[in-house]
């Protein structure tokens, strides 16, 4: 039996433990010749985890479905709520387009998305037609109506992609208990030092208690410290600070709202943006910013003002603020020697599109596929190279989409937004997409050419660019029949009526 040691807990470490335990157990059933693995997770109770309200992408639902975990089991334990998508507020100074909704593309949207893309094409040619994503997607309407993506009893099962909001510390604790119940060994302890072989690969870790734990494969889930990969193995880190300026965050909770929203809100402020993440027991608020433009004290003051502008009782923002540092970028190799990094230890792209756990899942799934590859023992280096290239491309692909949010902003009220817009330190593929858009051509072909649709579909790029109002001034009036939009609105509203109020889906009385 082989040994796998995960150093570090939190959501990333315990997601890795659960997923790998599942894959190894299932693959053993399917293929009796597959090697067995004993998984041990070591975490230090003295090292705190970030543990703020967090959002996800729809990928997280696939994680729970893979493990057979029902929403009724994990959501109440983690104060979780449903997420239809993200509302972006004040990223543009265009009065008519200073907010838009980024939906999760769903099978339901095939018809309405086609209408949206057609309108975008007509608008790029100068016709003054509606192009705000809010008018074309069912999930945007559900968010406006505070409805969940879960249908009412007896109503049609309309296929929608959706995500969640949750307390990340609670989710880590839930996954810890589940993994231990299924045979993962959990040790509370602090690593004192690492023991390496002659080729510098990891042999074991020695704990402060004096206990030595050896393993064949090590997973580094120690957060930004990256004790094993960046620490012991000295793997270089490539920063994204030349195109993603934000490096700090401040978080302040407030009380939960009576009617719980089913969306994340991302509101642009003077030197970054503020999140609002609704949980069942509280509302998570935070400000992601760059300390080149704002001090932590100034950021906290601005965040408190922002929260107060959205609630009636200012006493709600008297909670203590949590200040966080962010290390934005990625390691050059996510798997080096016999150490694989997951979560913050492998890299981080700021939380604008809630991709952190998505990257953890992708990393673990590709790791599991690599370890269960029949040719792994004979072709380790080739398989590791393929793994590293795939994860690096995914980080870069997600980075490009996030950078586009800043590059295409139209705000002029602060130097931060001007500098982001004028920053030309962007990838060649992102520059190609923006140039194609500005030349009034279809960006779909360019996105496909650069394989950027592997990370965000074409419709997401159109939602971003059209949502910002990134078009030249209209040169002709709307010549499309007015009945078109009326029929579309009726169709979306009719289907929205089939979905339950968000509070009802969460079992919360209003």
KAURZI-V730938 format. One record per residue. N is the residue number from 0. PHI is phi as a letter, one per 30 degrees, with the letter a starting at -180 (NA if undefined). PSI is psi in whole degrees, -180 to 180 (NA if undefined). Layout:
n=N phi=PHI psi=PSI
n=N phi=PHI psi=PSI
//
This chain:
n=0 phi=NA psi=132
n=1 phi=d psi=159
n=2 phi=c psi=135
n=3 phi=b psi=127
n=4 phi=c psi=125
n=5 phi=c psi=121
n=6 phi=c psi=113
n=7 phi=j psi=139
n=8 phi=c psi=-120
n=9 phi=i psi=-175
n=10 phi=d psi=-44
n=11 phi=d psi=-48
n=12 phi=d psi=-43
n=13 phi=d psi=-27
n=14 phi=d psi=-44
n=15 phi=d psi=-44
n=16 phi=d psi=-45
n=17 phi=d psi=-45
n=18 phi=d psi=-45
n=19 phi=d psi=-38
n=20 phi=d psi=-39
n=21 phi=d psi=-50
n=22 phi=d psi=-42
n=23 phi=d psi=-39
n=24 phi=d psi=-47
n=25 phi=d psi=-42
n=26 phi=d psi=-28
n=27 phi=d psi=-37
n=28 phi=d psi=-44
n=29 phi=d psi=-42
n=30 phi=b psi=98
n=31 phi=e psi=-20
n=32 phi=d psi=-7
n=33 phi=d psi=134
n=34 phi=d psi=145
n=35 phi=d psi=150
n=36 phi=b psi=138
n=37 phi=c psi=123
n=38 phi=c psi=129
n=39 phi=b psi=133
n=40 phi=c psi=127
n=41 phi=c psi=125
n=42 phi=b psi=149
n=43 phi=c psi=123
n=44 phi=d psi=-16
n=45 phi=d psi=-17
n=46 phi=c psi=114
n=47 phi=d psi=160
n=48 phi=c psi=160
n=49 phi=d psi=-52
n=50 phi=h psi=52
n=51 phi=c psi=173
n=52 phi=d psi=134
n=53 phi=b psi=150
n=54 phi=c psi=166
n=55 phi=b psi=176
n=56 phi=c psi=172
n=57 phi=d psi=-14
n=58 phi=e psi=-31
n=59 phi=d psi=-32
n=60 phi=d psi=-38
n=61 phi=d psi=-33
n=62 phi=d psi=-49
n=63 phi=d psi=-37
n=64 phi=d psi=-40
n=65 phi=e psi=-42
n=66 phi=d psi=-3
n=67 phi=i psi=30
n=68 phi=c psi=122
n=69 phi=d psi=149
n=70 phi=e psi=-35
n=71 phi=d psi=-18
n=72 phi=d psi=-47
n=73 phi=c psi=-32
n=74 phi=d psi=-48
n=75 phi=d psi=-34
n=76 phi=d psi=-21
n=77 phi=c psi=15
n=78 phi=h psi=36
n=79 phi=d psi=153
n=80 phi=b psi=169
n=81 phi=d psi=151
n=82 phi=b psi=114
n=83 phi=d psi=-21
n=84 phi=l psi=-159
n=85 phi=b psi=131
n=86 phi=c psi=126
n=87 phi=c psi=122
n=88 phi=c psi=134
n=89 phi=i psi=22
n=90 phi=d psi=-10
n=91 phi=b psi=152
n=92 phi=c psi=0
n=93 phi=d psi=121
n=94 phi=e psi=-37
n=95 phi=d psi=-14
n=96 phi=b psi=44
n=97 phi=c psi=13
n=98 phi=a psi=147
n=99 phi=a psi=161
n=100 phi=c psi=130
n=101 phi=c psi=106
n=102 phi=d psi=164
n=103 phi=d psi=115
n=104 phi=e psi=134
n=105 phi=b psi=160
n=106 phi=e psi=-34
n=107 phi=e psi=-32
n=108 phi=d psi=0
n=109 phi=e psi=-45
n=110 phi=d psi=-47
n=111 phi=d psi=-33
n=112 phi=d psi=-37
n=113 phi=d psi=-41
n=114 phi=d psi=-40
n=115 phi=d psi=-48
n=116 phi=d psi=-38
n=117 phi=d psi=-43
n=118 phi=d psi=-40
n=119 phi=d psi=-41
n=120 phi=d psi=-43
n=121 phi=d psi=-39
n=122 phi=d psi=-38
n=123 phi=d psi=-23
n=124 phi=d psi=2
n=125 phi=j psi=-6
n=126 phi=d psi=133
n=127 phi=d psi=77
n=128 phi=c psi=157
n=129 phi=d psi=135
n=130 phi=b psi=9
n=131 phi=d psi=127
n=132 phi=e psi=-26
n=133 phi=e psi=-28
n=134 phi=d psi=-3
n=135 phi=b psi=-7
n=136 phi=b psi=136
n=137 phi=d psi=-42
n=138 phi=d psi=-31
n=139 phi=d psi=-41
n=140 phi=d psi=-40
n=141 phi=d psi=-40
n=142 phi=d psi=-41
n=143 phi=d psi=-35
n=144 phi=c psi=5
n=145 phi=h psi=43
n=146 phi=c psi=154
n=147 phi=d psi=171
n=148 phi=d psi=12
n=149 phi=c psi=127
n=150 phi=d psi=154
n=151 phi=d psi=154
n=152 phi=e psi=129
n=153 phi=i psi=-4
n=154 phi=c psi=161
n=155 phi=e psi=145
n=156 phi=d psi=92
n=157 phi=d psi=122
n=158 phi=d psi=118
n=159 phi=b psi=143
n=160 phi=d psi=138
n=161 phi=a psi=167
n=162 phi=b psi=-162
n=163 phi=b psi=159
n=164 phi=c psi=147
n=165 phi=a psi=165
n=166 phi=d psi=112
n=167 phi=d psi=-33
n=168 phi=d psi=-42
n=169 phi=d psi=-39
n=170 phi=d psi=-41
n=171 phi=e psi=-43
n=172 phi=d psi=-40
n=173 phi=d psi=-46
n=174 phi=d psi=-31
n=175 phi=d psi=-52
n=176 phi=d psi=-40
n=177 phi=d psi=-43
n=178 phi=d psi=-43
n=179 phi=d psi=-40
n=180 phi=d psi=-21
n=181 phi=c psi=19
n=182 phi=j psi=-3
n=183 phi=d psi=132
n=184 phi=d psi=129
n=185 phi=c psi=122
n=186 phi=b psi=126
n=187 phi=d psi=116
n=188 phi=a psi=160
n=189 phi=c psi=131
n=190 phi=d psi=128
n=191 phi=c psi=-43
n=192 phi=a psi=163
n=193 phi=c psi=147
n=194 phi=c psi=124
n=195 phi=c psi=155
n=196 phi=d psi=178
n=197 phi=d psi=-31
n=198 phi=d psi=11
n=199 phi=i psi=-2
n=200 phi=d psi=161
n=201 phi=d psi=134
n=202 phi=c psi=-42
n=203 phi=a psi=167
n=204 phi=b psi=145
n=205 phi=c psi=128
n=206 phi=d psi=165
n=207 phi=d psi=-24
n=208 phi=d psi=-10
n=209 phi=j psi=-12
n=210 phi=d psi=139
n=211 phi=c psi=130
n=212 phi=c psi=117
n=213 phi=c psi=161
n=214 phi=a psi=161
n=215 phi=d psi=-33
n=216 phi=b psi=139
n=217 phi=b psi=137
n=218 phi=c psi=124
n=219 phi=c psi=108
n=220 phi=b psi=42
n=221 phi=c psi=21
n=222 phi=i psi=-157
n=223 phi=e psi=-23
n=224 phi=d psi=-34
n=225 phi=h psi=62
n=226 phi=d psi=-35
n=227 phi=c psi=-56
n=228 phi=d psi=-54
n=229 phi=d psi=-26
n=230 phi=d psi=-73
n=231 phi=d psi=-47
n=232 phi=d psi=-6
n=233 phi=h psi=41
n=234 phi=d psi=128
n=235 phi=d psi=151
n=236 phi=c psi=128
n=237 phi=c psi=112
n=238 phi=d psi=148
n=239 phi=c psi=18
n=240 phi=d psi=-14
n=241 phi=d psi=-19
n=242 phi=b psi=-8
n=243 phi=b psi=104
n=244 phi=d psi=-27
n=245 phi=d psi=133
n=246 phi=b psi=5
n=247 phi=b psi=161
n=248 phi=a psi=152
n=249 phi=b psi=134
n=250 phi=b psi=137
n=251 phi=b psi=120
n=252 phi=d psi=154
n=253 phi=b psi=172
n=254 phi=d psi=157
n=255 phi=d psi=152
n=256 phi=d psi=150
n=257 phi=d psi=-47
n=258 phi=c psi=110
n=259 phi=d psi=123
n=260 phi=d psi=156
n=261 phi=c psi=39
n=262 phi=a psi=156
n=263 phi=d psi=144
n=264 phi=c psi=132
n=265 phi=b psi=106
n=266 phi=c psi=125
n=267 phi=d psi=132
n=268 phi=c psi=-162
n=269 phi=d psi=-32
n=270 phi=b psi=35
n=271 phi=l psi=-144
n=272 phi=b psi=156
n=273 phi=c psi=137
n=274 phi=c psi=151
n=275 phi=b psi=115
n=276 phi=b psi=113
n=277 phi=d psi=122
n=278 phi=c psi=172
n=279 phi=d psi=-25
n=280 phi=c psi=-11
n=281 phi=a psi=174
n=282 phi=c psi=127
n=283 phi=d psi=127
n=284 phi=b psi=143
n=285 phi=a psi=163
n=286 phi=b psi=117
n=287 phi=c psi=124
n=288 phi=b psi=174
n=289 phi=c psi=129
n=290 phi=d psi=1
n=291 phi=d psi=-19
n=292 phi=c psi=-14
n=293 phi=a psi=138
n=294 phi=d psi=160
n=295 phi=e psi=-37
n=296 phi=d psi=-41
n=297 phi=d psi=-38
n=298 phi=d psi=-43
n=299 phi=d psi=-43
n=300 phi=d psi=-43
n=301 phi=d psi=-38
n=302 phi=d psi=-43
n=303 phi=d psi=-40
n=304 phi=d psi=-42
n=305 phi=d psi=-44
n=306 phi=d psi=-44
n=307 phi=d psi=-28
n=308 phi=d psi=-11
n=309 phi=c psi=0
n=310 phi=b psi=161
n=311 phi=d psi=-34
n=312 phi=c psi=108
n=313 phi=d psi=-18
n=314 phi=d psi=-19
n=315 phi=d psi=-24
n=316 phi=c psi=18
n=317 phi=d psi=-1
n=318 phi=d psi=151
n=319 phi=d psi=140
n=320 phi=d psi=146
n=321 phi=c psi=118
n=322 phi=c psi=134
n=323 phi=b psi=144
n=324 phi=c psi=145
n=325 phi=b psi=137
n=326 phi=c psi=98
n=327 phi=c psi=123
n=328 phi=l psi=-159
n=329 phi=a psi=157
n=330 phi=d psi=157
n=331 phi=d psi=-39
n=332 phi=b psi=122
n=333 phi=d psi=-20
n=334 phi=b psi=111
n=335 phi=b psi=135
n=336 phi=h psi=-123
n=337 phi=c psi=34
n=338 phi=b psi=128
n=339 phi=c psi=131
n=340 phi=c psi=141
n=341 phi=b psi=151
n=342 phi=i psi=-148
n=343 phi=d psi=-23
n=344 phi=d psi=-20
n=345 phi=c psi=-22
n=346 phi=l psi=173
n=347 phi=a psi=133
n=348 phi=c psi=128
n=349 phi=e psi=155
n=350 phi=d psi=20
n=351 phi=e psi=-41
n=352 phi=c psi=18
n=353 phi=h psi=50
n=354 phi=c psi=0
n=355 phi=e psi=-52
n=356 phi=d psi=-27
n=357 phi=e psi=-43
n=358 phi=d psi=-35
n=359 phi=d psi=-48
n=360 phi=d psi=-46
n=361 phi=d psi=-41
n=362 phi=d psi=-47
n=363 phi=d psi=-40
n=364 phi=d psi=-41
n=365 phi=d psi=-33
n=366 phi=d psi=-46
n=367 phi=d psi=-43
n=368 phi=d psi=-37
n=369 phi=d psi=-45
n=370 phi=d psi=-28
n=371 phi=c psi=4
n=372 phi=d psi=127
n=373 phi=e psi=-25
n=374 phi=c psi=11
n=375 phi=e psi=-46
n=376 phi=d psi=-36
n=377 phi=c psi=-20
n=378 phi=b psi=44
n=379 phi=e psi=-47
n=380 phi=d psi=-39
n=381 phi=d psi=-43
n=382 phi=d psi=-40
n=383 phi=d psi=-39
n=384 phi=d psi=-44
n=385 phi=d psi=-41
n=386 phi=d psi=-51
n=387 phi=d psi=-40
n=388 phi=d psi=-41
n=389 phi=d psi=-45
n=390 phi=d psi=-39
n=391 phi=d psi=-42
n=392 phi=d psi=-39
n=393 phi=d psi=-43
n=394 phi=e psi=-46
n=395 phi=d psi=-37
n=396 phi=d psi=-43
n=397 phi=d psi=-41
n=398 phi=e psi=-45
n=399 phi=e psi=-41
n=400 phi=d psi=-41
n=401 phi=d psi=-45
n=402 phi=e psi=-36
n=403 phi=e psi=-33
n=404 phi=e psi=-40
n=405 phi=d psi=-42
n=406 phi=d psi=-36
n=407 phi=c psi=7
n=408 phi=d psi=155
n=409 phi=c psi=17
n=410 phi=d psi=145
n=411 phi=b psi=9
n=412 phi=d psi=-11
n=413 phi=b psi=155
n=414 phi=d psi=-30
n=415 phi=e psi=-49
n=416 phi=d psi=-35
n=417 phi=d psi=-45
n=418 phi=d psi=-38
n=419 phi=d psi=-43
n=420 phi=d psi=-37
n=421 phi=d psi=-4
n=422 phi=d psi=122
n=423 phi=c psi=11
n=424 phi=d psi=68
n=425 phi=b psi=162
n=426 phi=d psi=157
n=427 phi=d psi=-34
n=428 phi=d psi=-38
n=429 phi=d psi=-41
n=430 phi=e psi=-38
n=431 phi=d psi=-43
n=432 phi=d psi=-47
n=433 phi=d psi=-43
n=434 phi=d psi=-40
n=435 phi=d psi=-42
n=436 phi=d psi=-46
n=437 phi=d psi=-23
n=438 phi=d psi=9
n=439 phi=i psi=32
n=440 phi=c psi=163
n=441 phi=d psi=124
n=442 phi=d psi=-9
n=443 phi=e psi=-44
n=444 phi=d psi=-39
n=445 phi=d psi=-42
n=446 phi=d psi=-42
n=447 phi=d psi=-42
n=448 phi=e psi=-42
n=449 phi=d psi=6
n=450 phi=h psi=30
n=451 phi=d psi=-16
n=452 phi=d psi=-8
n=453 phi=d psi=-19
n=454 phi=c psi=-40
n=455 phi=b psi=131
n=456 phi=d psi=165
n=457 phi=e psi=-41
n=458 phi=d psi=-33
n=459 phi=d psi=-40
n=460 phi=d psi=-41
n=461 phi=d psi=-39
n=462 phi=d psi=-42
n=463 phi=d psi=-54
n=464 phi=d psi=-43
n=465 phi=d psi=-37
n=466 phi=d psi=-31
n=467 phi=d psi=-11
n=468 phi=i psi=34
n=469 phi=d psi=63
n=470 phi=b psi=156
n=471 phi=d psi=158
n=472 phi=e psi=141
n=473 phi=d psi=143
n=474 phi=c psi=-7
n=475 phi=b psi=153
n=476 phi=d psi=168
n=477 phi=d psi=115
n=478 phi=c psi=2
n=479 phi=d psi=149
n=480 phi=e psi=133
n=481 phi=d psi=-23
n=482 phi=d psi=-23
n=483 phi=e psi=-52
n=484 phi=d psi=-33
n=485 phi=d psi=-43
n=486 phi=d psi=-41
n=487 phi=d psi=-46
n=488 phi=d psi=-41
n=489 phi=d psi=-42
n=490 phi=d psi=-45
n=491 phi=d psi=-44
n=492 phi=d psi=-39
n=493 phi=d psi=-42
n=494 phi=d psi=-33
n=495 phi=d psi=-30
n=496 phi=d psi=-13
n=497 phi=d psi=-7
n=498 phi=c psi=148
n=499 phi=d psi=148
n=500 phi=e psi=144
n=501 phi=e psi=-47
n=502 phi=e psi=-40
n=503 phi=d psi=-42
n=504 phi=d psi=-28
n=505 phi=d psi=-3
n=506 phi=i psi=29
n=507 phi=c psi=127
n=508 phi=d psi=146
n=509 phi=c psi=NA
//
